[in-house]
Structures are given as structure tokens and as C-alpha cells.
Amino acid sequence: MKTLTTILLFCLMVSASNAQQQVETKSVLLDDFISFIAENYRLSSSDNLEDSDDDSEEDDNSEKQANNIVFLIETTKTNPSQEDVISLKQAFRFLSKRLTESDNISIVAYSGMNGLVLEKTTPSETKKILNALDDLKGQIDKKCRDGIAFAYDYINKSYEKDSVNTIVMIRNPLASNSTQNTKVSSINYEQDKSKTGNGTAIVLTAITLLPELIAVIKD
């Protein structure tokens, strides 16, 4: 809870009116990361045969915008446990099936370790992504004192005008000493272009795992 409060305070500190850039912030527990991906990064209507005809036009329009995502992983001062690494790798494998070559992702560590783990890359570079997750501590290229501030600065510098720019905070209860039942509140705020972006919202949605996840987990 202390970490979440710090995040919200930081967001409020950088807020300002008349913002020009828009960055959305979402927060999710590590255990819910795969279902979060399923809900927030849907397959195109052409790939998802279960989509109804009524929804196809809306889906096609929404998918015209690419994604520029910075994943902000909460850490301790050492690498995540093997179980957590497996969970992260399964989630990013699944993510690679949900995104396209037009999308970009980056990974930043915060809390125990702080810094850039993976610079902007396409989701299809699965091997590169998984290698980074295998050794977060060893992969940190640019260390810093505050991973959260670094992530906002990083996405501001790598901002994609025609993309949906998002920071996804992956919270680990073991790292923050919080409970598995910690809930996420929502907040919207305006941010100064020179600092981060605006329109940030912290959102957590729980859904049922989709059948296609089984294939990813078995890989």
C-alpha cells in the first residue's frame, strides 16, 4: 500500500493543466498480468472469429492506433523468484501474440532495483524480451534512483504521436510487502508535456482466462 501511495503522490506532483501529450498509466498485480493482457490488448477482429459483427467495426477502428508501452516492474534488490520469472515470461509470450510489428514495448524496473531493463523494441523480438526477464538485475542498462520517475521521463522522450502511449505498472506484493488483496484505485490527471504526459488512469480489470492462454502456458 505504501508503494501505491507513493505512485499516486508522484502522479499528482507532475500533474498540470493544458497538457499536450497524453500518457495512460495502468497498474496490475503480477498474478493478474496475463488476464490484464487478454482484456486490454485484444486480437484483431480478423483473427478473433468469436467477435460479433456488431463489434467488428469498432474493433477495426480502435486497432488503427499502435501501442507504445513501458512496462514498469516492481522488484526487490535481487532478481525475481523463479516462479515470478516464469509468470512474467508466460505473460510476455502471450503479449507478443496480441501485439503487432507496429507496436513497441520497453521494460523498466522500480523499487528494489531501478533502471532500464529493455529499451524500446517490437513485441515479436520474443527471445530478446525473455532474455531480459531471465536476469533483470544484469540487464539494467541505465540505473537510476527512481524507476518510476525514469519510466515517465523515458516514455516522454520516446513518445509516439500516433500511438497509444501507456505505462503499465506490474506490482509484486512480495516486493512491496502488501497483500494479495490489495485493490487499485483509479485516478485521472493532466500532466505537463515537459514532464510526462496526461490523461493517466490507473485501472485494474479481472477477467476469466481465455482458452488461447492454455497454449501459451504450455509452450
Backbone as CSV, one residue per row, in Angstrom:
resi,resn,N_x,N_y,N_z,CA_x,CA_y,CA_z,C_x,C_y,C_z
1,MET,0.829,-1.202,0.000,0.000,0.000,0.000,0.863,1.251,0.000
2,LYS,2.002,1.177,0.710,2.899,2.329,0.757,3.419,2.663,-0.628
3,THR,3.753,1.605,-1.409,4.252,1.827,-2.761,3.183,2.454,-3.634
4,LEU,1.944,1.974,-3.534,0.850,2.524,-4.327,0.612,3.977,-3.981
5,THR,0.682,4.303,-2.688,0.505,5.695,-2.263,1.590,6.583,-2.843
6,THR,2.813,6.058,-2.860,3.931,6.815,-3.436,3.697,7.082,-4.910
7,ILE,3.189,6.066,-5.619,2.906,6.211,-7.041,1.878,7.303,-7.284
8,LEU,0.797,7.275,-6.498,-0.269,8.258,-6.677,0.214,9.667,-6.356
9,LEU,1.023,9.796,-5.303,1.570,11.098,-4.944,2.474,11.625,-6.042
10,PHE,3.266,10.718,-6.620,4.157,11.134,-7.705,3.353,11.625,-8.896
11,CYS,2.277,10.901,-9.216,1.425,11.297,-10.337,0.828,12.684,-10.121
12,LEU,0.397,12.941,-8.893,-0.207,14.232,-8.590,0.820,15.357,-8.651
13,MET,2.049,15.053,-8.250,3.096,16.072,-8.251,3.431,16.555,-9.656
14,VAL,3.319,15.636,-10.642,3.691,16.017,-12.001,2.493,16.499,-12.811
15,SER,1.326,16.554,-12.182,0.142,16.981,-12.910,0.166,18.475,-13.194
16,ALA,-0.439,18.847,-14.330,-0.549,20.253,-14.721,-1.629,20.374,-15.783
17,SER,-2.185,21.570,-15.945,-3.220,21.781,-16.946,-2.589,22.109,-18.291
18,ASN,-3.452,22.144,-19.333,-3.012,22.484,-20.681,-1.930,21.548,-21.190
19,ALA,-2.065,20.282,-20.929,-1.075,19.316,-21.387,-1.239,19.072,-22.876
20,GLN,-0.155,18.689,-23.537,-0.163,18.453,-24.963,-0.066,16.961,-25.276
21,GLN,0.713,16.213,-24.513,0.877,14.791,-24.733,-0.028,14.022,-23.786
22,GLN,-0.392,12.827,-24.211,-1.290,12.019,-23.397,-0.654,10.666,-23.120
23,VAL,-0.495,10.355,-21.850,0.048,9.074,-21.419,-0.927,8.445,-20.432
24,GLU,-1.267,7.208,-20.685,-2.170,6.495,-19.782,-1.339,5.582,-18.898
25,THR,-1.674,5.548,-17.610,-0.982,4.669,-16.670,-1.953,3.623,-16.148
26,LYS,-1.532,2.364,-16.199,-2.346,1.276,-15.671,-1.505,0.476,-14.686
27,SER,-2.164,-0.083,-13.696,-1.467,-0.850,-12.673,-2.135,-2.199,-12.496
28,VAL,-1.332,-3.249,-12.351,-1.871,-4.592,-12.238,-0.964,-5.430,-11.349
29,LEU,-1.553,-6.359,-10.604,-0.763,-7.299,-9.831,-0.113,-8.306,-10.774
30,LEU,1.063,-8.776,-10.426,1.770,-9.752,-11.247,0.902,-10.980,-11.506
31,ASP,0.188,-11.433,-10.497,-0.650,-12.622,-10.645,-1.792,-12.421,-11.643
32,ASP,-2.167,-11.165,-11.880,-3.269,-10.865,-12.793,-2.790,-10.368,-14.157
33,PHE,-1.495,-10.430,-14.388,-0.909,-9.808,-15.575,-1.421,-10.435,-16.873
34,ILE,-1.533,-11.758,-16.931,-1.973,-12.412,-18.164,-3.420,-12.044,-18.489
35,SER,-4.283,-12.073,-17.493,-5.681,-11.712,-17.740,-5.805,-10.235,-18.109
36,PHE,-4.931,-9.411,-17.542,-4.888,-7.987,-17.886,-4.562,-7.808,-19.367
37,ILE,-3.603,-8.572,-19.860,-3.227,-8.504,-21.278,-4.393,-8.927,-22.155
38,ALA,-5.069,-10.009,-21.749,-6.205,-10.504,-22.524,-7.308,-9.462,-22.641
39,GLU,-7.518,-8.699,-21.579,-8.572,-7.691,-21.567,-8.183,-6.418,-22.306
40,ASN,-6.932,-6.008,-22.175,-6.518,-4.702,-22.700,-5.899,-4.718,-24.091
41,TYR,-5.426,-5.876,-24.509,-4.802,-5.967,-25.837,-5.470,-7.088,-26.605
42,ARG,-6.614,-6.752,-27.193,-7.442,-7.730,-27.873,-6.904,-8.068,-29.250
43,LEU,-7.231,-9.280,-29.702,-6.894,-9.678,-31.058,-7.726,-8.875,-32.038
44,SER,-7.209,-8.702,-33.248,-7.985,-8.005,-34.273,-9.206,-8.841,-34.623
45,SER,-10.218,-8.202,-35.148,-11.448,-8.913,-35.471,-11.224,-9.984,-36.525
46,SER,-10.239,-9.784,-37.389,-9.957,-10.768,-38.430,-9.351,-12.036,-37.846
47,ASP,-8.654,-11.916,-36.683,-8.046,-13.069,-36.038,-8.958,-13.700,-35.011
48,ASN,-9.838,-12.902,-34.453,-10.728,-13.390,-33.403,-12.095,-13.714,-34.002
49,LEU,-12.306,-14.976,-34.361,-13.524,-15.374,-35.051,-14.742,-15.319,-34.158
50,GLU,-14.513,-15.194,-32.850,-15.640,-15.161,-31.922,-16.240,-13.779,-31.790
51,ASP,-15.561,-12.762,-32.346,-16.099,-11.406,-32.274,-17.390,-11.325,-33.079
52,SER,-18.345,-10.594,-32.601,-19.607,-10.433,-33.304,-19.454,-9.402,-34.407
53,ASP,-20.378,-9.446,-35.388,-20.331,-8.490,-36.489,-20.536,-7.074,-35.990
54,ASP,-21.339,-6.908,-34.942,-21.621,-5.577,-34.414,-20.369,-4.931,-33.838
55,ASP,-19.442,-5.752,-33.323,-18.253,-5.219,-32.675,-17.090,-5.063,-33.628
56,SER,-17.183,-5.676,-34.821,-16.033,-5.709,-35.725,-15.613,-4.338,-36.185
57,GLU,-16.577,-3.474,-36.511,-16.240,-2.141,-36.993,-15.550,-1.330,-35.922
58,GLU,-16.042,-1.435,-34.681,-15.429,-0.710,-33.554,-14.018,-1.204,-33.310
59,ASP,-13.813,-2.527,-33.378,-12.500,-3.105,-33.151,-11.512,-2.654,-34.204
60,ASP,-11.954,-2.647,-35.486,-11.068,-2.255,-36.572,-10.602,-0.823,-36.412
61,ASN,-11.513,0.043,-35.967,-11.157,1.442,-35.796,-10.163,1.623,-34.668
62,SER,-10.365,0.886,-33.557,-9.501,1.048,-32.403,-8.107,0.503,-32.673
63,GLU,-7.999,-0.486,-33.571,-6.722,-1.123,-33.819,-5.866,-0.364,-34.822
64,LYS,-6.361,0.719,-35.355,-5.560,1.510,-36.273,-4.430,2.227,-35.542
65,GLN,-4.588,2.445,-34.249,-3.548,3.076,-33.453,-2.612,2.029,-32.882
66,ALA,-1.309,2.258,-33.045,-0.312,1.346,-32.490,-0.147,1.623,-31.001
67,ASN,0.567,0.737,-30.334,0.827,0.886,-28.908,2.297,1.159,-28.649
68,ASN,2.570,2.075,-27.748,3.923,2.326,-27.251,3.836,2.152,-25.736
69,ILE,4.334,1.008,-25.239,4.105,0.639,-23.845,5.411,0.511,-23.076
70,VAL,5.462,1.136,-21.902,6.566,0.938,-20.972,6.039,0.104,-19.817
71,PHE,6.595,-1.091,-19.651,6.214,-1.955,-18.542,7.144,-1.678,-17.362
72,LEU,6.546,-1.302,-16.253,7.287,-0.898,-15.060,7.139,-2.004,-14.015
73,ILE,8.192,-2.809,-13.838,8.119,-3.986,-12.986,8.654,-3.691,-11.588
74,GLU,7.822,-3.962,-10.587,8.241,-3.775,-9.202,9.206,-4.899,-8.801
75,THR,10.321,-4.538,-8.186,11.353,-5.518,-7.861,11.831,-5.384,-6.416
76,THR,12.573,-6.399,-5.986,13.332,-6.309,-4.747,14.756,-5.933,-5.153
77,LYS,15.708,-6.054,-4.251,17.091,-5.715,-4.589,17.804,-6.857,-5.299
78,THR,17.103,-7.969,-5.465,17.654,-9.104,-6.198,16.687,-9.483,-7.313
79,ASN,17.093,-10.404,-8.145,16.227,-10.846,-9.231,14.951,-11.481,-8.680
80,PRO,13.861,-11.430,-9.447,12.612,-12.061,-9.014,12.817,-13.556,-8.804
81,SER,11.923,-14.164,-8.049,11.981,-15.604,-7.847,11.761,-16.317,-9.177
82,GLN,12.140,-17.584,-9.234,11.963,-18.348,-10.464,10.498,-18.419,-10.856
83,GLU,9.632,-18.518,-9.856,8.188,-18.557,-10.122,7.716,-17.254,-10.760
84,ASP,8.202,-16.123,-10.245,7.812,-14.827,-10.815,8.360,-14.656,-12.224
85,VAL,9.578,-15.121,-12.455,10.171,-15.028,-13.794,9.340,-15.833,-14.788
86,ILE,8.920,-17.032,-14.383,8.090,-17.867,-15.253,6.774,-17.155,-15.576
87,SER,6.171,-16.540,-14.564,4.912,-15.807,-14.769,5.107,-14.654,-15.749
88,LEU,6.194,-13.914,-15.581,6.483,-12.794,-16.479,6.714,-13.272,-17.909
89,LYS,7.462,-14.350,-18.056,7.779,-14.856,-19.392,6.526,-15.378,-20.093
90,GLN,5.662,-16.050,-19.364,4.404,-16.511,-19.950,3.557,-15.332,-20.407
91,ALA,3.525,-14.295,-19.581,2.723,-13.117,-19.915,3.258,-12.405,-21.150
92,PHE,4.567,-12.250,-21.239,5.133,-11.548,-22.394,5.074,-12.389,-23.666
93,ARG,5.106,-13.716,-23.530,4.871,-14.570,-24.704,3.453,-14.337,-25.230
94,PHE,2.518,-14.309,-24.290,1.126,-14.070,-24.662,0.964,-12.686,-25.282
95,LEU,1.634,-11.702,-24.702,1.564,-10.335,-25.215,2.056,-10.260,-26.657
96,SER,3.113,-11.011,-26.960,3.682,-10.985,-28.312,2.686,-11.473,-29.354
97,LYS,1.724,-12.299,-28.922,0.691,-12.791,-29.829,-0.454,-11.793,-29.976
98,ARG,-0.502,-10.824,-29.084,-1.586,-9.849,-29.078,-1.207,-8.524,-29.748
99,LEU,0.081,-8.261,-29.846,0.545,-7.019,-30.444,1.096,-7.261,-31.851
100,THR,1.450,-6.190,-32.541,1.922,-6.297,-33.923,3.276,-5.615,-34.082
101,GLU,3.797,-5.659,-35.297,5.075,-5.030,-35.583,5.008,-3.507,-35.471
102,SER,3.805,-2.969,-35.481,3.633,-1.519,-35.354,3.744,-1.060,-33.907
103,ASP,3.680,-2.001,-32.987,3.739,-1.681,-31.565,5.173,-1.698,-31.045
104,ASN,5.376,-1.038,-29.913,6.678,-1.022,-29.249,6.495,-1.237,-27.753
105,ILE,7.445,-1.964,-27.155,7.411,-2.127,-25.704,8.798,-1.867,-25.127
106,SER,8.830,-1.418,-23.882,10.065,-1.221,-23.131,9.816,-1.760,-21.730
107,ILE,10.894,-2.084,-21.005,10.761,-2.584,-19.642,11.668,-1.783,-18.717
108,VAL,11.092,-1.314,-17.620,11.834,-0.564,-16.603,11.583,-1.211,-15.249
109,ALA,12.604,-1.284,-14.412,12.461,-1.819,-13.053,12.334,-0.673,-12.061
110,TYR,11.561,-0.893,-10.989,11.462,0.126,-9.943,11.384,-0.522,-8.580
111,SER,11.560,0.241,-7.546,11.523,-0.165,-6.141,12.884,-0.677,-5.704
112,GLY,13.081,-2.001,-5.584,14.374,-2.526,-5.127,15.496,-2.243,-6.103
113,MET,15.251,-2.514,-7.376,16.182,-2.174,-8.462,15.506,-1.130,-9.337
114,ASN,16.283,-0.187,-9.833,15.716,0.896,-10.629,16.544,1.117,-11.883
115,GLY,15.874,1.105,-13.031,16.593,1.379,-14.262,15.961,0.725,-15.476
116,LEU,16.567,0.989,-16.629,16.070,0.480,-17.901,16.540,-0.957,-18.118
117,VAL,15.587,-1.865,-18.204,15.891,-3.275,-18.418,15.913,-3.612,-19.906
118,LEU,14.951,-3.074,-20.640,14.837,-3.345,-22.079,14.416,-2.078,-22.798
119,GLU,15.258,-1.604,-23.699,14.902,-0.421,-24.466,13.810,-0.748,-25.470
120,LYS,13.226,0.268,-26.059,12.092,0.095,-26.956,12.385,-0.952,-28.026
121,THR,11.493,-1.911,-28.136,11.642,-2.976,-29.119,10.271,-3.456,-29.554
122,THR,10.206,-4.220,-30.631,8.929,-4.751,-31.098,8.589,-6.020,-30.328
123,PRO,7.311,-6.287,-30.111,6.897,-7.464,-29.341,7.321,-8.787,-29.976
124,SER,7.584,-8.776,-31.275,7.959,-10.008,-31.967,9.362,-10.484,-31.602
125,GLU,10.169,-9.601,-31.012,11.519,-9.994,-30.608,11.449,-10.729,-29.266
126,THR,10.743,-11.850,-29.297,10.459,-12.596,-28.073,11.720,-13.052,-27.349
127,LYS,12.684,-13.557,-28.098,13.914,-14.062,-27.474,14.628,-12.957,-26.702
128,LYS,14.700,-11.788,-27.272,15.345,-10.647,-26.629,14.605,-10.264,-25.343
129,ILE,13.294,-10.285,-25.394,12.471,-9.933,-24.235,12.634,-10.955,-23.114
130,LEU,12.569,-12.227,-23.479,12.680,-13.293,-22.472,14.061,-13.325,-21.831
131,ASN,15.093,-13.044,-22.611,16.457,-12.994,-22.064,16.582,-11.884,-21.029
132,ALA,15.923,-10.766,-21.294,15.956,-9.648,-20.347,15.265,-10.025,-19.046
133,LEU,14.172,-10.769,-19.146,13.420,-11.171,-17.954,14.174,-12.212,-17.123
134,ASP,15.033,-12.975,-17.768,15.803,-14.004,-17.065,16.766,-13.409,-16.043
135,ASP,17.221,-12.178,-16.297,18.199,-11.550,-15.408,17.980,-10.044,-15.393
136,LEU,16.935,-9.614,-14.697,16.610,-8.186,-14.657,17.787,-7.363,-14.141
137,LYS,18.398,-7.833,-13.076,19.497,-7.092,-12.462,20.672,-6.930,-13.418
138,GLY,21.004,-7.999,-14.115,22.130,-7.946,-15.042,21.821,-7.174,-16.303
139,GLN,20.529,-7.062,-16.640,20.147,-6.403,-17.892,19.964,-4.895,-17.745
140,ILE,19.902,-4.397,-16.516,19.675,-2.960,-16.329,20.798,-2.154,-16.969
141,ASP,20.448,-1.451,-18.020,21.440,-0.697,-18.797,21.686,0.679,-18.189
142,LYS,20.610,1.347,-17.834,20.721,2.690,-17.264,20.110,2.673,-15.870
143,LYS,20.964,2.664,-14.863,20.489,2.650,-13.490,20.091,4.055,-13.051
144,CYS,19.175,4.130,-12.113,18.716,5.419,-11.611,18.244,5.241,-10.182
145,ARG,17.930,6.329,-9.514,17.482,6.267,-8.122,15.991,6.026,-8.021
146,ASP,15.239,6.434,-9.045,13.789,6.332,-9.015,13.288,5.772,-10.343
147,GLY,12.933,4.495,-10.338,12.483,3.849,-11.562,11.183,4.417,-12.099
148,ILE,10.299,4.856,-11.193,9.020,5.412,-11.631,9.236,6.715,-12.395
149,ALA,10.029,7.603,-11.822,10.321,8.872,-12.495,11.033,8.618,-13.812
150,PHE,11.940,7.642,-13.812,12.676,7.309,-15.032,11.717,6.840,-16.127
151,ALA,10.730,6.012,-15.767,9.787,5.482,-16.751,8.982,6.595,-17.415
152,TYR,8.530,7.564,-16.611,7.769,8.669,-17.188,8.652,9.550,-18.076
153,ASP,9.874,9.757,-17.652,10.806,10.533,-18.471,11.114,9.787,-19.769
154,TYR,11.261,8.480,-19.663,11.591,7.654,-20.824,10.464,7.661,-21.852
155,ILE,9.225,7.496,-21.395,8.117,7.468,-22.349,7.866,8.853,-22.939
156,ASN,8.205,9.896,-22.181,8.088,11.241,-22.715,9.082,11.454,-23.856
157,LYS,10.300,10.957,-23.672,11.334,11.103,-24.699,11.073,10.212,-25.912
158,SER,10.423,9.074,-25.673,10.158,8.131,-26.770,8.697,8.174,-27.196
159,TYR,8.036,9.273,-26.887,6.610,9.424,-27.158,6.302,9.252,-28.643
160,GLU,5.272,8.432,-28.932,4.837,8.203,-30.307,3.535,8.956,-30.537
161,LYS,3.586,9.958,-31.384,2.453,10.839,-31.593,1.199,10.099,-32.046
162,ASP,1.358,9.126,-32.925,0.206,8.429,-33.495,-0.093,7.103,-32.803
163,SER,0.492,6.893,-31.622,0.287,5.644,-30.886,-0.416,5.901,-29.561
164,VAL,-0.900,4.834,-28.958,-1.437,4.898,-27.599,-0.250,4.689,-26.665
165,ASN,0.151,5.729,-25.967,1.317,5.682,-25.090,0.879,5.324,-23.671
166,THR,1.422,4.232,-23.160,0.953,3.699,-21.884,2.110,3.241,-21.008
167,ILE,1.969,3.481,-19.709,2.865,2.888,-18.720,2.044,1.859,-17.946
168,VAL,2.524,0.625,-17.903,1.846,-0.441,-17.176,2.714,-0.832,-15.979
169,MET,2.227,-0.547,-14.784,2.949,-0.900,-13.563,2.577,-2.318,-13.132
170,ILE,3.561,-3.195,-13.100,3.342,-4.580,-12.695,3.767,-4.704,-11.241
171,ARG,2.800,-4.745,-10.353,3.069,-4.715,-8.921,3.240,-6.118,-8.369
172,ASN,4.261,-6.302,-7.544,4.547,-7.589,-6.919,4.360,-7.460,-5.412
173,PRO,3.316,-8.065,-4.863,3.045,-7.951,-3.419,4.218,-8.386,-2.555
174,LEU,4.996,-9.362,-3.013,6.130,-9.825,-2.237,7.214,-8.749,-2.170
175,ALA,7.316,-7.964,-3.225,8.321,-6.913,-3.249,7.889,-5.715,-2.416
176,SER,6.619,-5.428,-2.395,6.118,-4.237,-1.691,5.585,-4.544,-0.295
177,ASN,5.624,-5.835,0.087,5.116,-6.262,1.399,3.640,-5.944,1.569
178,SER,2.924,-5.886,0.457,1.482,-5.667,0.524,0.792,-7.015,0.435
179,THR,-0.528,-7.050,0.515,-1.250,-8.311,0.486,-1.757,-8.610,-0.909
180,GLN,-2.128,-9.855,-1.137,-2.667,-10.265,-2.428,-4.009,-9.606,-2.695
181,ASN,-4.651,-9.081,-1.635,-5.975,-8.499,-1.804,-5.936,-6.992,-2.036
182,THR,-4.739,-6.446,-2.230,-4.630,-5.013,-2.470,-5.437,-4.617,-3.695
183,LYS,-6.244,-3.614,-3.568,-7.052,-3.144,-4.677,-6.435,-1.893,-5.270
184,VAL,-6.742,-1.642,-6.532,-6.207,-0.488,-7.230,-7.299,0.542,-7.407
185,SER,-7.046,1.767,-7.006,-7.994,2.844,-7.215,-7.699,3.495,-8.546
186,SER,-8.626,4.315,-9.011,-8.450,4.974,-10.296,-8.233,6.455,-10.094
187,ILE,-7.419,7.028,-10.963,-7.139,8.461,-10.886,-6.877,8.981,-12.279
188,ASN,-7.440,10.122,-12.606,-7.199,10.777,-13.875,-6.589,12.130,-13.595
189,TYR,-5.571,12.474,-14.373,-4.961,13.759,-14.147,-4.297,14.272,-15.400
190,GLU,-4.096,15.574,-15.438,-3.406,16.228,-16.539,-1.942,16.358,-16.187
191,GLN,-1.047,16.165,-17.173,0.379,16.247,-16.928,1.022,17.214,-17.907
192,ASP,2.099,17.814,-17.464,2.842,18.753,-18.274,3.626,18.005,-19.333
193,LYS,3.587,18.471,-20.562,4.295,17.829,-21.666,5.772,17.697,-21.386
194,SER,6.344,18.665,-20.723,7.775,18.648,-20.457,8.163,17.606,-19.431
195,LYS,7.158,17.017,-18.760,7.472,16.053,-17.709,7.041,14.646,-18.078
196,THR,5.729,14.446,-18.315,5.309,13.071,-18.570,4.295,12.937,-19.685
197,GLY,3.127,13.498,-19.544,2.018,13.279,-20.449,0.767,13.515,-19.638
198,ASN,-0.412,13.243,-20.226,-1.607,13.486,-19.426,-2.617,12.379,-19.593
199,GLY,-3.768,12.568,-18.925,-4.836,11.608,-19.036,-4.515,10.273,-18.405
200,THR,-3.680,10.258,-17.384,-3.275,8.992,-16.791,-4.399,8.377,-15.979
201,ALA,-4.570,7.096,-16.118,-5.592,6.394,-15.358,-5.025,5.087,-14.874
202,ILE,-5.203,4.787,-13.590,-4.763,3.511,-13.039,-5.987,2.605,-12.999
203,VAL,-5.927,1.523,-13.741,-7.094,0.673,-13.894,-6.695,-0.787,-13.731
204,LEU,-7.504,-1.568,-13.047,-7.259,-2.993,-12.912,-8.552,-3.740,-13.183
205,THR,-8.511,-4.657,-14.151,-9.704,-5.399,-14.506,-9.425,-6.886,-14.404
206,ALA,-10.267,-7.610,-13.686,-10.104,-9.057,-13.550,-11.062,-9.747,-14.494
207,ILE,-10.564,-10.692,-15.299,-11.406,-11.429,-16.223,-11.026,-12.892,-16.191
208,THR,-11.834,-13.716,-16.815,-11.555,-15.141,-16.882,-10.505,-15.404,-17.951
209,LEU,-9.576,-16.298,-17.679,-8.549,-16.637,-18.655,-9.190,-17.183,-19.919
210,LEU,-8.667,-16.772,-21.068,-9.189,-17.241,-22.333,-8.558,-18.570,-22.711
211,PRO,-9.242,-19.378,-23.534,-8.715,-20.674,-23.936,-7.349,-20.598,-24.584
212,GLU,-7.088,-19.521,-25.342,-5.810,-19.411,-26.049,-4.637,-19.295,-25.088
213,LEU,-4.898,-18.922,-23.822,-3.810,-18.803,-22.849,-3.194,-20.164,-22.539
214,ILE,-4.001,-21.199,-22.640,-3.518,-22.530,-22.309,-2.339,-22.899,-23.192
215,ALA,-2.462,-22.566,-24.485,-1.388,-22.895,-25.432,-0.116,-22.135,-25.081
216,VAL,-0.268,-20.887,-24.649,0.890,-20.070,-24.300,1.585,-20.634,-23.075
217,ILE,0.807,-21.011,-22.065,1.365,-21.540,-20.818,2.094,-22.855,-21.044
218,LYS,1.584,-23.655,-21.993,2.196,-24.957,-22.267,3.503,-24.837,-23.042
219,ASP,3.733,-23.706,-23.738,4.936,-23.528,-24.553,6.194,-23.592,-23.688
